[in-house]
Amino acid sequence: MKTRHQQTSTAPDPGAKKDAVSLGDILTQVRRSIRSVPNVSATESEQLVSAACSFPVSTLYAHPELPLPHSMEQRIMAWLDARRNSVPLAYLTGSCEFWSLPVKVNPETLIPRPETELLVEQALMLLEPNQPALAADLGTGSGAIALALAHERPQCVIDATDISSPALAMARHNADQLDLAQRIRFHEGDWCAALFKKNYDLIISNPPYIAANDPHLPALRHEPHHALVSGNHGLYAIETILDQARRYLRPNGWLLIEHGYDQGPQVFERAIELGYIEVQTIHDLADHPRVCKARWPVLTR
Ligand SMILES: C[S@@+](CC[C@H](N)C(=O)[O-])C[C@H]1O[C@@H](n2cnc3c(N)ncnc32)[C@H](O)[C@@H]1O
């Protein structure tokens, strides 16, 4: 079951001067200013001010008259500037939420996307709640997928890999914070080459799948390029994982890979060509094909 983790609150500085800007005024200013920034949700102003001041959002509404210390005002203005330059809010606050778990991120890690929760949902349908299982999360980044699986399936052990050691350091930190480190093992390396076992019940991955010439890339410039972009029109990492995972799945083991909304048919075809069975394309709530689910067969000689 998902749990909500609440933000801690810090009391406003009682020493703040009377002529200081008030919480309500600064929120109005941020709202006005953030409106012109593309791809920013309406609730971001509240999130930005609340995180910059370490107040719960409710305080913004309950105490708009509170005078803000100058240091907080400066931080809000600096974050607003960064936000106008398309720096994601999660990099400013240093955290985000995935599967209702608090996940720390930094510019070395991709910010986990809500779309990727579809991958987790699919995995949970394959992993029995009280059955021991061995899973691998390839390209774990902040650890988001591995953390969600370990949180939901207490009997599951997960090997989480990444080619980026700073990303792995962040994933390890997240596992420690959520008390999940005993069941997530971290390995640095190139996709399946980082794994030591060859009998996974499930291999799961959200690999980079954006083509190098994709017009959306400039808007994502603050996130790590190697976490987003892959060769061969965005399909190189997916095809590599489809190929390699065959040697690491146990017979009847499952592979789940996230892909771009326009890559469904190619990924499906490639999985069939490589010998997977029960291949399926899973659609998201907007009915976009987003996940390839496939099973490695029991091979008979
Ligand atoms: C799209 S991000 C996914 C991060 C995380 N799993 C998530 O869903 O938020 C892809 C991840 O794959 C990692 N990666 C890229 N190339 C890799 C490779 N050759 N071997 C292993 N990991 C790789 C990146 O460092 C990045 O963390």
The ligand as a MOL file (V3000), in Angstrom:
LIG
                    3D

  0  0  0     0  0            999 V3000
M  V30 BEGIN CTAB
M  V30 COUNTS 27 29 0 0 0
M  V30 BEGIN ATOM
M  V30 1 C 15.7720 7.0890 -18.0160 0
M  V30 2 S 16.9450 6.9720 -16.7000 0 CHG=1
M  V30 3 C 15.9990 6.0040 -15.5510 0
M  V30 4 C 16.3420 6.2350 -14.1080 0
M  V30 5 C 15.3780 5.5450 -13.1350 0
M  V30 6 N 15.3210 4.1280 -13.3490 0
M  V30 7 C 13.9860 6.1310 -13.2740 0
M  V30 8 O 13.1060 5.4650 -13.8270 0
M  V30 9 O 13.7760 7.2670 -12.8360 0 CHG=-1
M  V30 10 C 18.0970 5.8050 -17.3840 0
M  V30 11 C 19.2210 5.3940 -16.4450 0
M  V30 12 O 20.0400 4.4600 -17.1820 0
M  V30 13 C 21.4020 4.7080 -16.8520 0
M  V30 14 N 22.2360 4.2040 -17.9590 0
M  V30 15 C 22.5060 4.7920 -19.1520 0
M  V30 16 N 23.2930 3.9980 -19.8930 0
M  V30 17 C 23.5260 2.8610 -19.1560 0
M  V30 18 C 24.2590 1.6730 -19.3820 0
M  V30 19 N 24.9250 1.4750 -20.5210 0
M  V30 20 N 24.2670 0.7280 -18.4130 0
M  V30 21 C 23.5820 0.9200 -17.2470 0
M  V30 22 N 22.8740 2.0490 -16.9720 0
M  V30 23 C 22.8350 3.0110 -17.9120 0
M  V30 24 C 21.4790 6.2170 -16.6620 0
M  V30 25 O 22.6080 6.5710 -15.8900 0
M  V30 26 C 20.1520 6.5070 -15.9850 0
M  V30 27 O 20.2650 6.4620 -14.5880 0
M  V30 END ATOM
M  V30 BEGIN BOND
M  V30 1 1 1 2
M  V30 2 1 2 3
M  V30 3 1 2 10
M  V30 4 1 3 4
M  V30 5 1 4 5
M  V30 6 1 5 6
M  V30 7 1 5 7
M  V30 8 2 7 8
M  V30 9 1 7 9
M  V30 10 1 10 11
M  V30 11 1 11 12
M  V30 12 1 11 26
M  V30 13 1 12 13
M  V30 14 1 13 14
M  V30 15 1 13 24
M  V30 16 1 14 15
M  V30 17 1 14 23
M  V30 18 2 15 16
M  V30 19 1 16 17
M  V30 20 1 17 18
M  V30 21 2 17 23
M  V30 22 1 18 19
M  V30 23 2 18 20
M  V30 24 1 20 21
M  V30 25 2 21 22
M  V30 26 1 22 23
M  V30 27 1 24 25
M  V30 28 1 24 26
M  V30 29 1 26 27
M  V30 END BOND
M  V30 END CTAB
M  END
